[in-house]
Amino acid sequence: MSDYSKCNVSELMVDLSPESRDLYILWIKRFTAYVHHADILSIDIHVMDLNELALYLNYAKVVEWLGSVKTEMPSRGKSSFQSARNAVNWLARLLVSCNLLDPSLPVLLSTLPLPRSENGQHPGTWLTQDGLNTLIAAIQSAPQWRPDRRSRNLLIVGFMALVGLRCSEVASINWADVFTDHGLTLLRVHGKGNKLRTVKLPESLVDWIEEWREFSPQHAPDDAMFIDLWIQSKRGSHRPIESSALLAIVGKASVLAGLPHLSPHDLRRTFSRLAYESGAPYELVRQTLGHAHIQMTEHYVNSKLQLDRTATDVLAEWLEKDDD
């Protein structure tokens, strides 16, 4: 009889795109945390007990869980619930292939009615300058996180809100990706479609990088900058953090700050809007975000195009000026 008590579920997602894989991991971790009444950050997708999951995975439990997601995150749109259902259905098919679940369940789950939502998409959220400052202050003083987690999480949020990085781009940063050139601190960003771009980092973010370097247990050039502080391998090293964990960190930070539930993409939108409002032209915002087309940048800023320093400079100086 096969042993499914320590299954690396992420390794079995070879048929999924990177974007779908990250979403499925997030929703599977959320479902697992729900049925175990556990913190999502404590769920390790690399070591999951499929035998135990099979005991909880049934039609009624999935309906109950989706209802709880709707209650906790009422602004979630139809596409989010579809993604959640698809992720759990993928997990159900995996359990069927392991002879741990009735083959009829995936069929039932594929037709499971979704919670009602007003919009087809999750509505975009943009923080004001005060809102962003509130978020940063809440992370810096959060008693729920140890100093090393506060430092790491502050830098994660900083890369999203002050530089506009995507969740996957933050997760893929290595220490060697931060470098200096002509006295400037730059970041090599691994963007969508294996496209590379370089952005200048504001001084506040450079300071946060150095603070996290002091805490991080591993910071060789090829090491991932952001690691899972919960879990170590048998050799004592920490795994690179997953995009799904970044979503949980941002969501937790927004709760600590008393703000509406935020996603990493909300922080990317916040960068776009605040950079534009503080004087950065569309083209610089577009280059920093890595958008192929200016129309997408216009959508992020949520303002009509008005067509010249870098966008990170303009926003950082504007925020610092307000603090004086």
Secondary structure, 3 states (H helix, E strand, C coil): CCCCCCECHHHHCCCCCHHHHHHHHHHHHHHHHHHHCCCHHHCCCCCECHHHHHHHCCHHHHHHHHHHHHHHCCCCCHHHHHHHHHHHHHHHHHHHHCCCCCCHHHHHHHCCCCCCCCCCCCCCCCCCHHHHHHHHHHHHCCCCCCHHHHHHHHHHHHHHHCCCCCHHHHHCCEHHHEEEECCEEEEEEECHHHCEEEEECCHHHHHHHHHHHHHCCCCCCCCECCEEEEEECCCCCEEECCHHHHHHHHHHHHHHCCCCCCCHHHHHHHHHHHHHHCCCCHHHHHHHHCCCCHHHHHHHHCCCCCCCCCHHHHHHHHHHHHHC
